[in-house]
Amino acid sequence: VAGMANVVKGAVGAMAALDDMAAKAGTTVENMSALADVAKIGGHDLSVVEGAMVRLTKALAGGDDEAKGAGKALAALGLNAEKLRSMDTADAMLEVALALDKYGSGGGKTAVALDLLGKSGAAALPYLEDLAEAGRLNASVTTEQAAAAERLEKDINAVKLEGDKMTRAMVASMLPAMSDITKAMRQAAEDG
């Protein structure tokens, strides 16, 4: 029973986390779940994926020096920044992955990834290769499922909090008696 409870808790936590990641990354839960599935199959850390998506969003929206480097990287990949800006971030990430896959390998590819995705670019390359290999986004969790999981996770946490409060109150009420018992035990030990 405990093993099954841990499986359910893990699944609920993972689905609830997708909602938060999707919000940070500028995509839908469905698309985030598709990206997460590619990461899981490839053994990639999902935080690398999330970071790369955030960096891509910043690169596409920005007007600073980083965005200029990203613009050069997009040009090198044959991608249109305006078109990518109009897309969901996950779809834009897929386009980047497909373009990088055609770019070849070596230091130039890493340099382009760094220009486009910042520090997370090099770390994201193995994932982006797997995403390009997948070639499309296949959602496994819906927005409704993630929202339900997040509500359940919050309800479970609220129940745990109430249990913790009851435990603290019960222990607090027993502290004077416990203190008296330990004093008596200490005195008995001293008296021999």
Contacts in CASP RR format, 6 or more apart in sequence:
PFRMAT RR
TARGET T0000
AUTHOR 0000-0000-0000
METHOD contacts of the structure
MODEL  1
VAGMANVVKGAVGAMAALDDMAAKAGTTVENMSALADVAKIGGHDLSVVE
GAMVRLTKALAGGDDEAKGAGKALAALGLNAEKLRSMDTADAMLEVALAL
DKYGSGGGKTAVALDLLGKSGAAALPYLEDLAEAGRLNASVTTEQAAAAE
RLEKDINAVKLEGDKMTRAMVASMLPAMSDITKAMRQAAEDG
9 156 0 8 1.000
11 149 0 8 1.000
12 149 0 8 1.000
12 152 0 8 1.000
12 153 0 8 1.000
12 156 0 8 1.000
13 149 0 8 1.000
13 153 0 8 1.000
14 36 0 8 1.000
14 149 0 8 1.000
15 141 0 8 1.000
15 145 0 8 1.000
15 146 0 8 1.000
15 148 0 8 1.000
15 149 0 8 1.000
15 150 0 8 1.000
16 146 0 8 1.000
16 149 0 8 1.000
16 150 0 8 1.000
16 152 0 8 1.000
16 153 0 8 1.000
18 29 0 8 1.000
18 32 0 8 1.000
18 33 0 8 1.000
18 36 0 8 1.000
18 141 0 8 1.000
18 146 0 8 1.000
19 29 0 8 1.000
19 143 0 8 1.000
19 146 0 8 1.000
19 147 0 8 1.000
19 149 0 8 1.000
19 150 0 8 1.000
20 150 0 8 1.000
21 32 0 8 1.000
21 36 0 8 1.000
21 46 0 8 1.000
21 50 0 8 1.000
22 28 0 8 1.000
22 29 0 8 1.000
22 31 0 8 1.000
22 32 0 8 1.000
22 146 0 8 1.000
24 50 0 8 1.000
24 53 0 8 1.000
24 54 0 8 1.000
25 32 0 8 1.000
25 50 0 8 1.000
25 51 0 8 1.000
25 53 0 8 1.000
25 54 0 8 1.000
25 57 0 8 1.000
25 89 0 8 1.000
25 90 0 8 1.000
26 53 0 8 1.000
26 57 0 8 1.000
26 88 0 8 1.000
26 89 0 8 1.000
27 35 0 8 1.000
27 53 0 8 1.000
27 88 0 8 1.000
27 89 0 8 1.000
27 90 0 8 1.000
28 88 0 8 1.000
28 90 0 8 1.000
28 143 0 8 1.000
29 139 0 8 1.000
29 141 0 8 1.000
29 142 0 8 1.000
29 143 0 8 1.000
29 145 0 8 1.000
29 146 0 8 1.000
29 147 0 8 1.000
30 137 0 8 1.000
30 139 0 8 1.000
30 141 0 8 1.000
30 142 0 8 1.000
30 143 0 8 1.000
31 88 0 8 1.000
31 89 0 8 1.000
31 90 0 8 1.000
31 91 0 8 1.000
31 137 0 8 1.000
31 139 0 8 1.000
32 90 0 8 1.000
33 139 0 8 1.000
33 140 0 8 1.000
33 141 0 8 1.000
33 146 0 8 1.000
34 90 0 8 1.000
34 137 0 8 1.000
34 138 0 8 1.000
34 139 0 8 1.000
34 140 0 8 1.000
35 49 0 8 1.000
35 53 0 8 1.000
35 90 0 8 1.000
35 93 0 8 1.000
35 131 0 8 1.000
35 137 0 8 1.000
36 46 0 8 1.000
36 49 0 8 1.000
37 138 0 8 1.000
37 140 0 8 1.000
38 44 0 8 1.000
38 127 0 8 1.000
38 130 0 8 1.000
38 131 0 8 1.000
38 134 0 8 1.000
39 45 0 8 1.000
39 46 0 8 1.000
39 48 0 8 1.000
39 49 0 8 1.000
39 127 0 8 1.000
39 130 0 8 1.000
40 46 0 8 1.000
41 130 0 8 1.000
42 127 0 8 1.000
42 130 0 8 1.000
44 126 0 8 1.000
44 127 0 8 1.000
44 130 0 8 1.000
48 120 0 8 1.000
48 123 0 8 1.000
48 124 0 8 1.000
48 127 0 8 1.000
49 124 0 8 1.000
49 127 0 8 1.000
51 120 0 8 1.000
51 124 0 8 1.000
52 93 0 8 1.000
52 117 0 8 1.000
52 120 0 8 1.000
52 121 0 8 1.000
52 123 0 8 1.000
52 124 0 8 1.000
52 127 0 8 1.000
52 128 0 8 1.000
53 89 0 8 1.000
53 90 0 8 1.000
53 93 0 8 1.000
55 116 0 8 1.000
55 117 0 8 1.000
55 118 0 8 1.000
55 120 0 8 1.000
55 121 0 8 1.000
56 89 0 8 1.000
56 92 0 8 1.000
56 93 0 8 1.000
56 96 0 8 1.000
56 116 0 8 1.000
56 117 0 8 1.000
57 89 0 8 1.000
58 66 0 8 1.000
58 67 0 8 1.000
59 66 0 8 1.000
59 67 0 8 1.000
59 69 0 8 1.000
59 70 0 8 1.000
59 71 0 8 1.000
59 116 0 8 1.000
59 117 0 8 1.000
59 118 0 8 1.000
60 67 0 8 1.000
60 70 0 8 1.000
60 81 0 8 1.000
60 84 0 8 1.000
60 85 0 8 1.000
60 92 0 8 1.000
61 67 0 8 1.000
61 85 0 8 1.000
66 118 0 8 1.000
69 115 0 8 1.000
69 116 0 8 1.000
70 81 0 8 1.000
70 115 0 8 1.000
70 116 0 8 1.000
71 81 0 8 1.000
71 115 0 8 1.000
71 116 0 8 1.000
72 115 0 8 1.000
73 112 0 8 1.000
73 113 0 8 1.000
73 115 0 8 1.000
73 116 0 8 1.000
74 80 0 8 1.000
74 81 0 8 1.000
74 84 0 8 1.000
74 116 0 8 1.000
76 103 0 8 1.000
76 112 0 8 1.000
77 96 0 8 1.000
77 99 0 8 1.000
77 100 0 8 1.000
77 103 0 8 1.000
77 112 0 8 1.000
77 116 0 8 1.000
78 99 0 8 1.000
79 95 0 8 1.000
79 96 0 8 1.000
79 99 0 8 1.000
84 92 0 8 1.000
84 95 0 8 1.000
84 96 0 8 1.000
85 92 0 8 1.000
87 95 0 8 1.000
90 137 0 8 1.000
91 137 0 8 1.000
93 128 0 8 1.000
93 131 0 8 1.000
94 131 0 8 1.000
94 132 0 8 1.000
94 135 0 8 1.000
94 136 0 8 1.000
94 137 0 8 1.000
96 116 0 8 1.000
96 128 0 8 1.000
97 128 0 8 1.000
97 129 0 8 1.000
97 131 0 8 1.000
97 132 0 8 1.000
97 135 0 8 1.000
98 132 0 8 1.000
98 135 0 8 1.000
100 109 0 8 1.000
100 112 0 8 1.000
100 113 0 8 1.000
100 125 0 8 1.000
100 128 0 8 1.000
100 129 0 8 1.000
100 132 0 8 1.000
101 128 0 8 1.000
101 129 0 8 1.000
101 132 0 8 1.000
101 133 0 8 1.000
103 109 0 8 1.000
103 112 0 8 1.000
109 125 0 8 1.000
110 121 0 8 1.000
110 122 0 8 1.000
110 125 0 8 1.000
113 121 0 8 1.000
113 122 0 8 1.000
113 124 0 8 1.000
113 125 0 8 1.000
113 128 0 8 1.000
114 121 0 8 1.000
114 122 0 8 1.000
117 124 0 8 1.000
END
